[in-house]
Amino acid sequence: LATNFMLLWTHPFATLLLLVEATFLAIWQRSELRRTVTWFIAHAALAIPSVVYLLSIQFWPKQQTEAWFQLPSFLQFLGDVFADDVITATYQLRISDTPWAYLGGGTDSLLAALRPAFDIALAALPCIAILWLGVCAYRGGHGRTPATQSHAAPAKNACALLVLWLVLPPMLLYIASLVWRPCVFPRYTLHCSLAAYLLIGGAMGAIRHVHLKTAAACAVCILYAYQAALVHPGPQRTDWQSAARYIQTSGTPNDVVLVQVSIWRDVFAFNMGETEHLTASAETLPVVADLAAFAVERFQPPAELKPNQRNVWVVIATPYFGSGPNEEFERHAASFGLDASLTEFSGIKHLLVYRVTKADSAPTAQPERVADHIPDCVEGYGNLAMAFAEAGEYDMASQALDILLDINPAAARMYGILNDAVRNRRNVADVCAAVRAFRKGQGHRENRQYGFAVAEFRNAVRRAPHYPAAHAELGVVLARLGKHDRASAALRRAIHRNPATKTLYSGLLHALERNTRVPEAVKAVRVLEEGFACKAQGKMQEAIVAFREATELDPGCSGAWHALGSILIDQRDHAAATPVFRHIAAQGGRESLLYSRLAAILEQGGDAATTAEAINTALRGVERLGTGNPEEAARLLEQAVALDPALGFAHFGLAAVRFATGDEEGGAHALRTAIEVDPAAAHLLGPLYHALFTDRNSQAARTQLEQLANLGIVVPYSIAQMVGR
């Protein structure tokens, strides 16, 4: 019982061993019913934690594993059962390129030619052992004396248990692979080889003649020694060390190495050891080629390579037993105007190391970023930007981030903090660590490992306390876990650090404060994020469906309404956009000030796209004013007024700029214009204007400021300070 307990807590497939034992007891120990039932009850209880753990594992979807996790053929299955140590019968090991080369004189060729005979002999060895033990058990069971027969019974049981251990686990996984999805790998049942070794040892021990027993032992040793010699010299799986040494000795210390697949980047960096090389990763080959083109363009001008010219390397691991070249990567590299010279390192997975340079000829085609690759492109440029930033190459990092944000402006939520840190040259290492923790937290959240997600998001806000997205994600996950007070506090911190996110999380905050429909509000936030991701990839109809679902899940989530209305206008579906913006404007307060004009334009069949552009431009202008850039704010707000002269919010922002720069007359004129051209502005801002400039009533003006604040309209400081003058 103690042994099984330790097995269950150290190996996820130990449950297969318990099934072996249970099958043995059910068939061979039927007579000891009470003992067998007790065993079943105890082990059923013992296995509950392991079963729960196995069921909780978020394994890759089938479509992500079908390229490398395939159903073995029946012959491969038999090899998995009886021939784990036969190198050619398993895809977990490979024959060395030069076995026995050190012998020379044709001996190596002779030994290689004998391989089929040695393979068949070793594969047959467990079967021969089982047959021989069966013969011995039969003879013992029909011995001449009762004592002989009684000694044979335990031997029979031991043999039966070992045969079950050898055959049953791989058979169960093979059947599951047939009826469900591929889930069998030789290493999952490698422990079954122990049963084969015991059977072979028992068979040799059952040989009575000393000389025959010695000969059998020598033959077994020779068979296994032959197979062991086949795998030397290495490497076996992947020759990371040779690839790392090649790059270190063939380039310059600060070369850039791009590795396909993030986990392989980590393995490669480990084998590189302490180095000045910059390493980054991307998951797909088109994005790897894109990143290589970015680096080559900046490292290698059109002139010929110079002695100390920085190099760009690309490292690709092939599928199992695959080899180069990688035609897909070379095709994408050529489309970017790159040459890729290959050096290949053998192994079960070959490593393809490309030195990438600028081609003499023009690109073969105009490269396009496919919508499906946008998320990987954003992540890849983010990886590259962080590698440059941590190496102190801030200009390169900034350029990579510019491309990233151009590909997907919504990625500013995650990478905007890094962009600011790089441009200001402050806290770069901490911010990079925070972004990595944020991404890990998102991965845990997607796998529903919410406890780990909370830990990573907390790590992110610890490394970068001014990271709005990390506070927001922490709040949403805490809400998912039912920790409402902590969730509300985290969301308020996020909104305080980035007021623009208020529309995204207002519905969830209200749900948390009222303790009603919190799960629906959490789901609405997630669906809204999915919609933004679809929009970034150009999947507009899917984005519309997601935004609409978010409004249905949480009607109080103003961000969902804004996103839905904006995309409908972008798609020129004004009929569908009209009720959306009518709903937004009806919320009153800031929403009415911003969107009443747009709702009216839609109902009148006017140029809604221009008004929407004017609103977005005005919002950027107000944001610039808040960051202390009144000149840029004035330019943007004047542009918004030019786009739609009847947009009161733009005039309101322009008034704030005028007051901030000391132009009180211009500010008063802009505020008066706002209430003259826009009925919503007249309703909301008219009383404040009259209190300030018509009645000169400071108390009434303060009252109006309080009322506007209660409606969610934050009056800029430059206007508020006019009270009392």
Secondary structure, DSSP 8 states (H G I E B T S, - for coil): -HHHHHHHTT-TTHHHHHHHHHHHHHHH-TT-HHHHHHHHHHHHHHHHHHHHHHHH-----HHHHTTTS----HHHHHHHHH-TT-GGG-SS----SSTTTTT-TTHHHHHHHTHHHHHHHHHHHHHHHHHHHHHHHHHHHT-SSHHHHHHHHHHHHHHHHHHHHHHHHHHHHHHHHHHT-----GGGGTTHHHHHHHHHHHHHHT--SHHHHHHHHHHHHHHHHHHHHHT-S---S--HHHHHHHHHHHS-TT-EEEEESHHHHHHHHHHH-S---EEEEESSHHHHHHHHHHHHHHH--SS---TT---EEEEEE-STT--S--HHHHHHHHHTTEEEEEEEE-SSS-EEEEEEEE-SS--SS-----GGGHHHHHHHHHHHHHHHHHTT-HHHHHHHHHHHHHH-GGGHHHHHHHHHHHHHT-SHHHHHHHHHHHHHHHHHHHTT-HHHHHHHHHHHHHH-TT-HHHHHHHHHHHHHTT-HHHHHHHHHHHHHH-GGGHHHHHHHHHHHHHTSSHHHHHHHHHHHHHHHHHHHTT-HHHHHHHHHHHHHH-TT-HHHHHHHHHHHHHTT-HHHHHHHHHHHHTT-HHHHHHHHHHHHHHHHT--HHHHHHHHHHHHHHHHHHHTT-HHHHHHHHHHHHHH-TT-HHHHHHHHHHHHHTT-HHHHHHHHHHHHHH-HHHHHHHHHHHIIIIIS--HHHHHHHHHHHHHTT----HHHHTTTT-
